[in-house]
Amino acid sequence: MQVIALALFGLKLISAQITECDKGYWGEDCLLLCGKCKADGACDKSTGKCLDDTGCATGYFGDKCMDPNCPAGHCGTGGGICVRENQCVCPGLWSKNAETGGCYSLRVDGLKGAGVALLVLIASILACQGGYKFAHSSSTN
């Protein structure tokens, strides 16, 4: 009977060590990251919620302090994702605007540039044609 009790006590100790997560992790297998809590990454090991009542660190909100604060529309209309406070990651064929931090379409800007280049080309051809006619009309008279 004592052997069984010792074995159960040993299993209890081993299971307690397995479920004890390192700082900054939570969950059954301790594979989930704690959010940005004011308590320096300390969260409840079973729910992931911050341990203290002071809430989330500056720049984050939500039940587990995993959602970064970005003003509405900050990441643009192209599906940019807010990854840190006021910091966006832009999807393919979108780029980050250095001034605003939001995303803008490379396609739209590329089409604008191509349109301007086409207009310059047409204006150049017309100017050359006009210059050629002017140069040849004055030499024949």
Secondary structure, 3 states (H helix, E strand, C coil): CHHHHHHHHHHHHHHHHHHCCCCCEECCCCCEECCCECCCCCECCCCCCECCCCCECCCEECCCCCEECCCCCCCCCCCCEEEECCEEECCCCEEECCCCCCEEEHHHHHHHHHHHHHHHHHHHHHHHHHHHHHHHHHHHC
